């Protein structure tokens, strides 16, 4: 435990106290797919939110039509001011097409759809639904610093089954950003490298910031949002918040839905952020420079694991580094969603379309 302040303000859990927070002026956005329907972790999350009593809870759901009715019925069983938002409802898709928004379906698009109506409240908290040990303190912890800051980013340790997790952050994002910063000592890379867990899905925003975000539509969401936050909040308006230890579901490394597939989205989001600021990485040598920096990180994680009596397979981690290195290539296109402040679309119309579609099932 320590209390060091870093390049961005860092709030530590030193006493276990749950801070006073403006939960009655906040909306909580919890995106789910049919994979989360009636699961133990989402059940725990929503039950804990009953004790938080926020002004509003918006659950963007992405599920096939034959699952939505039972999904919504399950959500209605929680004592919350909860609004389900069926993100892939035909009527919602038609609204997006009419507004010229053709971003592919994915977590980022679901979050964006939820942010629009959520930003009617003064503050917005965003978090995932797959945290197995979620507790009611997390939303107040994210919201409390927003009385002074514009953007709050959660951080936590990923330790389960006597080993270190958080592999995509530890073994890909962190060493890649560090390798880039050596050749490009720019403020944006300093900012991107300042977060203790950059790929955490737990964040808080003022409504002003929430309306100005342009999210990536898929798994590059968290990385892209940090690039957006640099422009809207900057160093002075950003804080990171200690959320303890998280236990999440784990993905395989290989495959389109595995960590290697996710690394392509993270890399694309990262390089779009840099390209927008005129930073042109030397891709011919970047993969090798990333591997070199990652090797230094592996040594550090091996020492950390040994110090804490955790299992650590350096060869397996190095193999993951090699897999992630394949994702290092220039970003292709830009399908970020528009900021709600600029979108030719009303959030209320999206909620209405979703509600009509659900009622028609």
Secondary structure, DSSP 4 states (H G I P E B T S, - for coil): ------SSEEE--SS-PPPP--GGGEEEE--EETTTTT-HHHHHHHHHHHHH--SEEEEEEE--HHHHHHHHHHHTTSSS-EEEEETT-HHHHHHHHHTT--PPSSHHHHHHHHHHHHTTSSEEEE--S--TT--THHHHHHHHGGGT-SEEEEEEE-EETTEE--HHIIIIIHHHHHHHHHH---HHHHHHTT-TTTT---EEEEHHHHHH----SSTTHHHHHHHHHHHHTTTTTEEEEEEEE-------SSSTTSHHHHHHHHHHHHHHHHHHTT----HHHHHHHHHHHHHHHHHHHHHHHHHTT-B--HHHHHHHHHHHHTT-S------PPPPTTT-SS-HHHHHHHHHHHHHT-
